[in-house]
């Protein structure tokens, strides 16, 4: 399908949202920005909570597609996850349904399947079809979002690509991240592919660069037209010298979700 002209970017003030604000216009998008926090230098951004259904309807009205990055991105008490990540994504889909938006890209996470054992040695890459094994309330909310997207496809005809994002930062900061890193430029390439691929229905893909130490199968993402250009291996020597290789008996290394399975980092707000 042709690239959507007007794209609603939720979570536009966050780390990932800020990077996509700078990268997606080069792929042909006119961005409409939405976030709970004001965005410096963007006076026309919509500042509202995902619980504000009227503001969401206003934000969604007239856009061609939605990239949904908003919500809590670490672990938090269930009540906070429920409001931001579960009720919030429901409110977004209801607004899209009411306004006739037919394509959403949903920022899911590897933590929806965080208790899946990580590949070791010659183990095969992790397929996207595995059942949900969330490692936190945060991961649970991402599994919910994937299932909600499936419901809205089958019931209302809203297409979604749910992207199980690994770690999207300017460069990897841990040895584990060498396997899951999604460079910002590849992130924009992947979101663009997800927004423009034909007949996606509800598709789930993993989101990372073409890393030498990759743990999961990128072929479903490539089937959308995603062509990753980056590899974390250029950072490997420095990170391994600093932190050491991953060890199979360390509980923080045994599962895909890493430390989220044992001592999850908490949302600071």
Buried (B, 14 or more C-beta within 10 A) or exposed (E): BEBBEEBBBBBBBBBBBBBBBEBBEEBBBEBBBBBBEEBEEBEEBBBBBBEBBEBBBBBBBEBBBBBBBBBBBBBBEEEBBBBBBBBBBBBBBBBBBEBEBBBBBBBBBBBBBBBBEBBEEEEEEBEBEEEBBBBBBBBBBBBBBBBBBBEBBEEEEBBBBBBBBBBBBEBBBBBBBBBBBBBBBBBBBBBBBBBBBEEBEBBBBBBBBBBEBBBBBBEBBBEBBBEBEBBBBEBBEEBEEEEEEBEEEEEBBBBBBBBBBBEBEEBEE
